Amino acid sequence: MPTVHLNGQFLPLEEARVPVMDRGFLFGDGVYEVIPVYDRQPFRLEEHLSRLQDSLDGIRLANPHSVAEWTALIERIVRDAEWEDVGVYLQVTRGPGPRDHAFPREVRPTVFLMPLELPAPPAELVANGVAAITAEDIRWSRCDIKATALLANVLLRQLSVDAGCAETLLIRDGQLMEGSASSVFLVKDGVILAPPKTRLILPGITYDVALELAGREGLPYRVRPIAEAELRAADEIWITSSTKEILAVTRLDGQPVGDGRPGPLYRRMIALYQAYKHTVMRGNPAP
Ligand code: PMP
């Protein structure tokens, strides 16, 4: 039974209880992070905690912990976890209060952390890619906030489950945004293309890693709006996230992407990503 953290206490998951009047339960009034940990070493911790701060600022909720306190909480979850590789899930809600949309007069945030098993993406998916579908982005206009209110993402992700696919790629006003739970990249004519970080997408930590690695290796890339037609004409499509790492999308809406195999730039990027991840796993400072 995993050890979790709830409001200052470490306890077995089954014993963790939140009042039904918690605004996280009633309104989805909270934010979260998932921090990948390899070989018990948190990956890009500073960046995840900085995005957490941005999400909290976005919902006008004071951060209940300093970076040092978060780090200590995360270290304890990692130490007690049964796996060497974990995703540390952490969530902060605006806590309990009367059922009123307006913020409670006195806010007592709920802080919850738990370990999630983090298996490496299956080698078969890395080698062969995954299928995806597209759908109209039905989310709100603050997708940069990593909000626990994920109903639209849940419905959008289920569309791809129902279609036997790994992800739903989201189109808003004719432009490619991201996946229901991932960032997205294209390759066209040897250039990596990434949608810009606006309020309409989540600023992905893996997105940043991929662009940093491209920059370091001199792989050409552009960050600019991407039209739906460009998505459909792409030579390669990738999805990225802390849990999926980088996967090639080799079928989109039932059609092959490029030649239907993960492309050369994907193979280059995933090798760079895995090498980078291993430097972190050995506890070395990032190169
Ligand atoms: N976009 C959305 C909507 C997501 O849920 C995720 C996964 N957290 C991502 C992008 C990828 O972000 P990251 O690389 O930080 O996991």
Residues whose N, C-alpha, C, O or C-beta is under 5 A from the ligand:
A	BS01	PMP	E178 G179 S180 A181 S182 S183 L202 P203 G204 I205 T206 Y207 T240 S241 S242
